[in-house]
Amino acid sequence: MKTDFTHDYRKEIEKYAAIDGNGWLAEAFSRTTVLAYGFSRICGVYLPFLRLALIKPDECEAVEFGTIVHELRHAWQCRTWGITKYLFKKAFQRRKIEADAEAEELKAVEWYAAPLAVYTAV
């Protein structure tokens, strides 16, 4: 089991954030500490009071990148709505909050994996 990231995702996050519609990511990344952890079955968690995203390292870098984007989306949600409203929505509208973060995660995984597919197809 991996207990640390094997890749520094800062450059990928900057590139992905530069794509039209992803400006939220640069702000969330600049205000959130992202750390690797390996003690849970949960892929990631955002701790709003600490502004901390804990990410479980994965063998697949695209999945790992997607999880980071997912948790940073939660950081952005918290920053946009305020911590009280964010926690209220997490408690009572969890499916909606998670659907938004999962949609961003899937887009990020597809974006990250696209160059990998070209290399493996050749």
C-alpha positions as CSV (number, residue, x, y, z in Angstrom):
1,M,0.0,0.0,0.0
2,K,1.3,3.5,-0.9
3,T,1.6,5.9,1.9
4,D,2.9,8.9,0.0
5,F,2.4,10.5,-3.4
6,T,5.0,9.4,-6.0
7,H,4.2,12.4,-8.1
8,D,4.0,16.2,-7.4
9,Y,0.7,17.3,-8.9
10,R,1.3,21.1,-8.7
11,K,2.1,21.5,-12.4
12,E,-0.9,19.4,-13.5
13,I,-3.2,21.3,-11.2
14,E,-1.9,24.6,-12.6
15,K,-2.4,23.3,-16.2
16,Y,-5.9,22.0,-15.4
17,A,-6.9,25.1,-13.6
18,A,-5.9,27.2,-16.7
19,I,-8.6,25.5,-18.7
20,D,-11.7,27.6,-19.2
21,G,-14.2,27.0,-16.3
22,N,-11.6,25.5,-13.9
23,G,-10.5,28.8,-12.3
24,W,-12.0,27.7,-9.0
25,L,-9.2,25.0,-8.7
26,A,-6.3,27.5,-8.5
27,E,-8.0,29.3,-5.6
28,A,-8.9,26.2,-3.8
29,F,-5.4,24.8,-4.2
30,S,-3.7,27.9,-2.9
31,R,-5.9,27.9,0.2
32,T,-5.8,24.2,1.0
33,T,-3.1,21.9,2.3
34,V,-3.1,18.5,0.5
35,L,-1.5,15.6,2.3
36,A,-1.2,11.9,1.6
37,Y,-2.4,9.4,4.2
38,G,-2.9,5.6,4.1
39,F,-4.9,4.5,7.0
40,S,-8.5,4.3,5.7
41,R,-10.7,2.9,3.0
42,I,-11.9,6.4,2.2
43,C,-10.1,7.8,-0.9
44,G,-10.1,11.4,0.4
45,V,-11.6,13.8,2.9
46,Y,-11.8,17.5,3.3
47,L,-11.5,19.0,6.8
48,P,-12.9,22.5,6.6
49,F,-11.9,23.8,10.0
50,L,-8.2,22.9,9.1
51,R,-8.5,23.7,5.4
52,L,-6.9,20.3,4.9
53,A,-7.5,17.7,2.2
54,L,-6.3,14.2,3.1
55,I,-5.9,12.0,0.1
56,K,-5.2,8.2,0.1
57,P,-2.4,7.5,-2.5
58,D,-3.4,5.3,-5.4
59,E,-1.3,3.2,-7.8
60,C,-3.0,5.0,-10.7
61,E,-1.9,8.6,-10.9
62,A,-5.1,9.6,-12.8
63,V,-7.2,8.4,-10.0
64,E,-5.0,10.1,-7.4
65,F,-5.2,13.4,-9.4
66,G,-9.0,13.0,-9.6
67,T,-9.3,12.5,-5.9
68,I,-7.3,15.6,-5.2
69,V,-9.6,17.6,-7.5
70,H,-12.6,16.1,-5.8
71,E,-11.5,17.2,-2.4
72,L,-10.4,20.6,-3.7
73,R,-13.9,21.1,-5.1
74,H,-15.2,20.6,-1.5
75,A,-12.7,23.2,-0.4
76,W,-14.0,25.6,-3.0
77,Q,-17.6,24.9,-2.0
78,C,-16.7,25.7,1.6
79,R,-15.0,28.9,0.7
80,T,-17.8,30.0,-1.6
81,W,-20.7,29.2,0.7
82,G,-19.0,29.7,4.0
83,I,-18.3,27.0,6.5
84,T,-21.8,27.0,8.2
85,K,-23.7,26.6,4.9
86,Y,-21.2,24.1,3.6
87,L,-21.6,21.9,6.7
88,F,-25.3,22.2,6.5
89,K,-25.4,21.2,2.9
90,K,-23.0,18.3,3.6
91,A,-25.4,17.1,6.3
92,F,-28.7,17.6,4.5
93,Q,-27.9,17.8,0.8
94,R,-24.9,15.4,0.6
95,R,-25.9,13.8,-2.7
96,K,-26.0,17.1,-4.5
97,I,-22.6,18.2,-3.0
98,E,-21.0,14.9,-3.8
99,A,-22.5,14.8,-7.3
100,D,-20.8,18.2,-8.1
101,A,-17.4,17.0,-6.7
102,E,-17.7,13.7,-8.5
103,A,-18.4,15.4,-11.8
104,E,-15.3,17.5,-11.4
105,E,-13.3,14.5,-10.4
106,L,-14.4,12.5,-13.5
107,K,-13.5,15.5,-15.8
108,A,-10.1,15.7,-14.1
109,V,-9.4,12.0,-14.5
110,E,-10.3,12.1,-18.2
111,W,-8.1,15.1,-18.7
112,Y,-5.2,13.6,-16.8
113,A,-5.5,10.1,-18.5
114,A,-5.9,11.4,-22.0
115,P,-2.1,11.8,-22.7
116,L,-1.5,8.4,-21.1
117,A,-3.9,6.7,-23.5
118,V,-2.0,8.2,-26.5
119,Y,1.2,6.8,-25.2
120,T,-0.1,3.3,-24.5
121,A,-1.9,3.1,-27.9
122,V,1.3,3.7,-29.8
